[in-house]
Amino acid sequence: MYAHLSIHIICLDIPFPADYGGAIEEFYKLKAMHQLGVKIHLHCFEYGDRKQQPELQKYCEKVYYYRRERSWKFLFSSFPFIVQSRMHPDLLNQLQQDNFPILMDATHSSGFLNHPNFKNRIMAVRLHNIEWIYYRILVEHAVSLKEKIFFFQEYKKLRKYDAQLQYADVLSCLSQTDFEYYSDKFPDKKVQLDFVFHEHEKVQAKVGKGNYILYHGNLSLSDNYSLLIDLLSNELKHCTHPIYIAGKNPPDILIQFLKYKPNIKLLANPTNEALQQLVQEAHICLALAANPSGVKLKLINSLFLARFVISDENTLTGSGLDALVYKKDDMPLSELIDTLMQQTFTATDIDKRSNVLLEKYNNIKNAQQILQAIVSVNKG
């Protein structure tokens, strides 16, 4: 369908393995666009444990890697650190070798958006978040003074930098909340809603009943393990149903907290296959969050794979999926769990989910919408 189209995509890191939210969004968008015939020239930043990946060559004409320089000198730039540290001169040079449209994945990758050499290029930004709001939340949850100072500086710079997005021809948002914010901020811009990309093609929830409650997520994040400790100390303190907790790198504070709780089982660093089975076999999945920033992929995964899902406003914000979950605040959590543990998940429940999810969270459809917006730009 788009076999005539060549495009540059700048990712904020290396999008494979797709093992966390940003990488999942990047990788499955890349895969969907490849399925539509697009010739992709991919630009990735190598840092931390994200290494070069031959797998990406299956979906791209060419993959370029750049070392992300995280120098202390960038702290004094007027640009946010997350942006400045990705403004690699080799990337700038490579983008100027042709006249293909450029899709910048996340605010992080948009540093060259207003570069004078790109005045006549089609430029699109795929927004993962309203970044300055996200960093304001990080300030509130920072553990150390060093983190608090860094996040506060980024928050201030990102709030100012947000105005730079006016130079994009297309702004693609992945949540209803972000879409409304940027539509209001840039009323003369092409701003559109293309829901988050993910790994699922159909609802694979199982009819029937399970015998445990599951919470899954990245347990190394203070937001997640603090929320869990609070839940288990208060609303779920007297819960007698088996509770499984699964996720990456649980900290010692969580391990010690769970040590003498006989009805709670901690499963650290499960494989993707093991985690999928845990989600499918659970009777209830708790898709809960400490803050409302961004679309939570744990919610999307739970709705595609699990039986009953209990969620909250922080998780649901901007997702358009309120009708598919049971809300934690509608009744006491322990009472809601006791009620759902008596119910059977049915084929009707699956059909209801499929109708909503495959309309809003259809990777091919959302990729088509982004590409159509790009090709419809007329730079005169």
Protein Blocks (a to p, Z undefined) as FASTA:
>chain_A
ZZmpccddddfbdfbdcfbfklmmmmmmmmmmmmnopacddddddehjbccdfklmmmpf
bdcdddddddfklmmpmbdfklmmmmcfklmmmmmmpccdcddehjklmmmmmgmklmmp
ccddddfbdfklmmmmmmmmpmblmlmmmmmmmmmmmmmmmmmmmmpmbdcdfbfklmmm
mmmmmmmbccdddddddfbfbdcbdehjdfbdcddddfkbmklmmmmmmmmmmmmmmpcb
dcddddehiafklmmmmmmmmkbccdehiafklmmmmmmmpmbdcdddfbfghjafklmm
mmmmmccddddfklmgonlpmmmpccfklpcfklmmmmmmmpccdfklmmmmmmmmmmmm
gfklmmmmmmmmmmmpcgZZ
